[in-house]
Amino acid sequence: MSIDIETQPAETSAIDAGRGTGSVKSAALWAAASQYTQFVLQFATSVIVSRFFLKPEEIGLFSVALAAAMILSVIQDFGLTRYLGRHPTADEDTVRHCTVIAAGFSFLLAALIMAIAWPVSRFYAEPKLFPILGLIAASYLLNPWSIVPVALLSRRLDFRGTFIVNATGSVTNSACALTLAALGFSATSLAWAMIAQAGARAVAAQFLRPTPPSLRVRRERAREIISFGSGSALLYLSGGIGMRTPDLIVGRMQGMTAAGLFSRGVALATQLHYLVAGAVSSIYYPTFARLRDEGKDLGPYYERVVAAHGAIVWPAMALLAVLSEPVILLLYGPGWAEAAPLLALVALAECCFVALPLHMDLPILLGRLRSLLWFNLADTALSVATLAAGAAIGVEAAAASRLVYGLGWFFLYAFWLQRLIGFRWRATLRVYVSSALVAVVTMAPAIYAVTVWRSPATLGFVGLVITGTASVLAWAAAIALVRHPARDDIAGMVGHVLGPIRVRLRPSQG
């Protein structure tokens, strides 16, 4: 979902500043196309791999290795995307320094991953983790050559370019993963696919926005960028620990099979979240940066973002929770049935996290990095503590801990963000109430389908399609009936998408 934010910067100054003059609506559509393409490919690949080639234990093995690597991977970007996004001009000198720094930190990251590979393998008593971590480390050596070009394309709201980069990488990843999994490469097929994806993204990104390597680096300039990145890296390290430790904790306390089930449930909820709302999230940071540069009050625009997420994500997550068992059975088969209750709990927890979107982006944009770091450290401690307590009981309790964490997360950030951004509580609470009502109405056909019409195990594909269609119609009716604050933005986006189609279908006159 996107918001149509009208900005009127002087055209020449926008171009000189490297921000471009692209339409937010057009950027949103390209960002959505990019996200949906990635979603379809990743989703199809995960379904085929999980249903036909890899068992929960093998998925758990890769999930644990990836989680361990991604805790460290925060230094890959090293805040460069945010730095370029907020820089006044992003001139070639800045781009050159960012490219050199990205390349340097990629080698550091690969070395760190290799350094932990053997200890991690010993800790989990799983020798197969070592080669997987080695392959993941190799993939990060290729990432710098796409990081800076994509950041520059995003800065200009050129999401057509980012679509090309992301689609190229996703197609390559899917082709490699499916081929190698079919050939019996087990969990390493997913790691090899990461290398192929990184290489494809690098080639596409350099073609669209070349950032050739250079040794012309000034120490003081590099120190300035690294100083910004060091604060961001510490922040993202803290966030990475909170986001990536669930697979590590569940794998250690409940075993690789449980880690695979937990990872698949979390991944499915996350994928749906990004399918319905995350597609255009990448346009928010440059859009709010433009609003900040124009001196506009961010509060009203933030309220519209909250409304858009509430109108879309809350009903979608509620519907997924109700239909979790038939969805898991249809997609992955009976061997993954135990992931259904995990998916339901994680999907409901997602509602808490989308209630306050951009909780990291806007504080960074507004220069509150140090305060954000303290909040994020508390956030990470809450996530790890609740998860460890749940995982000590069982994998289902670990999933339930995400609900407890989500509620704590909301109250941790809510009042600070309100003071920082200036959104109105009255308007925001109205959004929450309206979104909850829409979610209840959206769930109603699904609840009837799995309790009265059929059971979750017998709903099947046709029943799921009928139920989904009825729920979408119920959602559309609820948006209008409760007069949801996002209804005008939703209608505007639908009109923007359908407008060109109507023009083409209109009979020519004369």
JONOR-V499371 format. One record per residue. N is the residue number from 1. RES is the residue in three letters. PHI is phi as a letter, one per 30 degrees, with the letter a starting at -180 (NA if undefined). Layout:
N_RES_PHI, N_RES_PHI
This chain:
1_MET_NA, 2_SER_b, 3_ILE_c, 4_ASP_d, 5_ILE_c, 6_GLU_d, 7_THR_b, 8_GLN_b, 9_PRO_d, 10_ALA_d, 11_GLU_d, 12_THR_d, 13_SER_d, 14_ALA_d, 15_ILE_d, 16_ASP_d, 17_ALA_d, 18_GLY_i, 19_ARG_c, 20_GLY_i, 21_THR_b, 22_GLY_d, 23_SER_d, 24_VAL_d, 25_LYS_d, 26_SER_d, 27_ALA_d, 28_ALA_d, 29_LEU_d, 30_TRP_d, 31_ALA_d, 32_ALA_d, 33_ALA_d, 34_SER_d, 35_GLN_d, 36_TYR_d, 37_THR_d, 38_GLN_d, 39_PHE_d, 40_VAL_d, 41_LEU_d, 42_GLN_d, 43_PHE_d, 44_ALA_d, 45_THR_d, 46_SER_d, 47_VAL_d, 48_ILE_d, 49_VAL_d, 50_SER_d, 51_ARG_d, 52_PHE_c, 53_PHE_b, 54_LEU_c, 55_LYS_d, 56_PRO_e, 57_GLU_d, 58_GLU_d, 59_ILE_d, 60_GLY_d, 61_LEU_d, 62_PHE_d, 63_SER_d, 64_VAL_d, 65_ALA_d, 66_LEU_d, 67_ALA_d, 68_ALA_d, 69_ALA_d, 70_MET_d, 71_ILE_d, 72_LEU_d, 73_SER_d, 74_VAL_d, 75_ILE_d, 76_GLN_d, 77_ASP_d, 78_PHE_h, 79_GLY_i, 80_LEU_d, 81_THR_d, 82_ARG_d, 83_TYR_d, 84_LEU_d, 85_GLY_d, 86_ARG_c, 87_HIS_d, 88_PRO_e, 89_THR_b, 90_ALA_h, 91_ASP_d, 92_GLU_d, 93_ASP_d, 94_THR_d, 95_VAL_d, 96_ARG_d, 97_HIS_d, 98_CYS_d, 99_THR_d, 100_VAL_d, 101_ILE_d, 102_ALA_d, 103_ALA_d, 104_GLY_d, 105_PHE_d, 106_SER_d, 107_PHE_d, 108_LEU_d, 109_LEU_d, 110_ALA_e, 111_ALA_d, 112_LEU_d, 113_ILE_d, 114_MET_d, 115_ALA_d, 116_ILE_c, 117_ALA_e, 118_TRP_d, 119_PRO_e, 120_VAL_d, 121_SER_d, 122_ARG_d, 123_PHE_d, 124_TYR_c, 125_ALA_h, 126_GLU_b, 127_PRO_e, 128_LYS_d, 129_LEU_d, 130_PHE_d, 131_PRO_d, 132_ILE_d, 133_LEU_d, 134_GLY_d, 135_LEU_d, 136_ILE_d, 137_ALA_e, 138_ALA_d, 139_SER_d, 140_TYR_d, 141_LEU_d, 142_LEU_c, 143_ASN_d, 144_PRO_e, 145_TRP_d, 146_SER_c, 147_ILE_d, 148_VAL_d, 149_PRO_e, 150_VAL_d, 151_ALA_d, 152_LEU_d, 153_LEU_d, 154_SER_d, 155_ARG_e, 156_ARG_d, 157_LEU_h, 158_ASP_c, 159_PHE_d, 160_ARG_d, 161_GLY_d, 162_THR_d, 163_PHE_d, 164_ILE_d, 165_VAL_d, 166_ASN_d, 167_ALA_d, 168_THR_d, 169_GLY_d, 170_SER_d, 171_VAL_d, 172_THR_d, 173_ASN_d, 174_SER_d, 175_ALA_d, 176_CYS_d, 177_ALA_d, 178_LEU_d, 179_THR_d, 180_LEU_d, 181_ALA_d, 182_ALA_d, 183_LEU_d, 184_GLY_j, 185_PHE_d, 186_SER_h, 187_ALA_d, 188_THR_d, 189_SER_d, 190_LEU_d, 191_ALA_d, 192_TRP_d, 193_ALA_d, 194_MET_d, 195_ILE_d, 196_ALA_d, 197_GLN_d, 198_ALA_d, 199_GLY_d, 200_ALA_d, 201_ARG_d, 202_ALA_d, 203_VAL_d, 204_ALA_d, 205_ALA_d, 206_GLN_d, 207_PHE_d, 208_LEU_d, 209_ARG_b, 210_PRO_d, 211_THR_b, 212_PRO_d, 213_PRO_d, 214_SER_a, 215_LEU_c, 216_ARG_d, 217_VAL_b, 218_ARG_c, 219_ARG_d, 220_GLU_d, 221_ARG_d, 222_ALA_d, 223_ARG_d, 224_GLU_d, 225_ILE_d, 226_ILE_d, 227_SER_d, 228_PHE_d, 229_GLY_d, 230_SER_d, 231_GLY_d, 232_SER_d, 233_ALA_d, 234_LEU_d, 235_LEU_d, 236_TYR_d, 237_LEU_d, 238_SER_d, 239_GLY_d, 240_GLY_d, 241_ILE_d, 242_GLY_d, 243_MET_d, 244_ARG_c, 245_THR_d, 246_PRO_e, 247_ASP_d, 248_LEU_d, 249_ILE_d, 250_VAL_d, 251_GLY_d, 252_ARG_d, 253_MET_d, 254_GLN_b, 255_GLY_j, 256_MET_d, 257_THR_d, 258_ALA_d, 259_ALA_d, 260_GLY_d, 261_LEU_d, 262_PHE_d, 263_SER_d, 264_ARG_d, 265_GLY_d, 266_VAL_d, 267_ALA_d, 268_LEU_d, 269_ALA_d, 270_THR_d, 271_GLN_d, 272_LEU_d, 273_HIS_e, 274_TYR_d, 275_LEU_d, 276_VAL_c, 277_ALA_b, 278_GLY_d, 279_ALA_e, 280_VAL_c, 281_SER_d, 282_SER_d, 283_ILE_d, 284_TYR_d, 285_TYR_d, 286_PRO_d, 287_THR_d, 288_PHE_d, 289_ALA_d, 290_ARG_d, 291_LEU_d, 292_ARG_d, 293_ASP_d, 294_GLU_d, 295_GLY_i, 296_LYS_d, 297_ASP_d, 298_LEU_d, 299_GLY_e, 300_PRO_d, 301_TYR_d, 302_TYR_d, 303_GLU_d, 304_ARG_d, 305_VAL_d, 306_VAL_e, 307_ALA_d, 308_ALA_d, 309_HIS_d, 310_GLY_d, 311_ALA_d, 312_ILE_c, 313_VAL_d, 314_TRP_e, 315_PRO_d, 316_ALA_d, 317_MET_d, 318_ALA_d, 319_LEU_d, 320_LEU_d, 321_ALA_d, 322_VAL_d, 323_LEU_c, 324_SER_e, 325_GLU_d, 326_PRO_d, 327_VAL_d, 328_ILE_d, 329_LEU_d, 330_LEU_d, 331_LEU_d, 332_TYR_c, 333_GLY_j, 334_PRO_e, 335_GLY_d, 336_TRP_c, 337_ALA_e, 338_GLU_d, 339_ALA_d, 340_ALA_d, 341_PRO_d, 342_LEU_d, 343_LEU_d, 344_ALA_d, 345_LEU_d, 346_VAL_d, 347_ALA_d, 348_LEU_d, 349_ALA_d, 350_GLU_e, 351_CYS_e, 352_CYS_d, 353_PHE_d, 354_VAL_d, 355_ALA_d, 356_LEU_b, 357_PRO_d, 358_LEU_i, 359_HIS_d, 360_MET_c, 361_ASP_d, 362_LEU_d, 363_PRO_e, 364_ILE_d, 365_LEU_e, 366_LEU_c, 367_GLY_i, 368_ARG_c, 369_LEU_d, 370_ARG_d, 371_SER_d, 372_LEU_d, 373_LEU_d, 374_TRP_d, 375_PHE_d, 376_ASN_d, 377_LEU_d, 378_ALA_d, 379_ASP_e, 380_THR_d, 381_ALA_d, 382_LEU_d, 383_SER_d, 384_VAL_d, 385_ALA_d, 386_THR_d, 387_LEU_d, 388_ALA_d, 389_ALA_d, 390_GLY_d, 391_ALA_d, 392_ALA_d, 393_ILE_d, 394_GLY_l, 395_VAL_d, 396_GLU_d, 397_ALA_d, 398_ALA_d, 399_ALA_d, 400_ALA_d, 401_SER_d, 402_ARG_d, 403_LEU_d, 404_VAL_d, 405_TYR_d, 406_GLY_d, 407_LEU_d, 408_GLY_d, 409_TRP_e, 410_PHE_d, 411_PHE_d, 412_LEU_d, 413_TYR_c, 414_ALA_e, 415_PHE_d, 416_TRP_d, 417_LEU_d, 418_GLN_d, 419_ARG_d, 420_LEU_d, 421_ILE_c, 422_GLY_i, 423_PHE_d, 424_ARG_c, 425_TRP_d, 426_ARG_d, 427_ALA_d, 428_THR_d, 429_LEU_d, 430_ARG_d, 431_VAL_d, 432_TYR_d, 433_VAL_d, 434_SER_d, 435_SER_d, 436_ALA_d, 437_LEU_d, 438_VAL_d, 439_ALA_d, 440_VAL_d, 441_VAL_d, 442_THR_d, 443_MET_d, 444_ALA_e, 445_PRO_d, 446_ALA_d, 447_ILE_d, 448_TYR_d, 449_ALA_d, 450_VAL_c, 451_THR_c, 452_VAL_c, 453_TRP_d, 454_ARG_b, 455_SER_c, 456_PRO_e, 457_ALA_d, 458_THR_c, 459_LEU_d, 460_GLY_i, 461_PHE_d, 462_VAL_d, 463_GLY_d, 464_LEU_d, 465_VAL_d, 466_ILE_d, 467_THR_d, 468_GLY_d, 469_THR_d, 470_ALA_d, 471_SER_d, 472_VAL_d, 473_LEU_d, 474_ALA_d, 475_TRP_d, 476_ALA_d, 477_ALA_d, 478_ALA_d, 479_ILE_e, 480_ALA_d, 481_LEU_d, 482_VAL_d, 483_ARG_h, 484_HIS_d, 485_PRO_e, 486_ALA_c, 487_ARG_d, 488_ASP_d, 489_ASP_d, 490_ILE_d, 491_ALA_d, 492_GLY_d, 493_MET_d, 494_VAL_d, 495_GLY_d, 496_HIS_d, 497_VAL_d, 498_LEU_d, 499_GLY_e, 500_PRO_d, 501_ILE_d, 502_ARG_d, 503_VAL_d, 504_ARG_d, 505_LEU_d, 506_ARG_d, 507_PRO_d, 508_SER_d, 509_GLN_c, 510_GLY_i
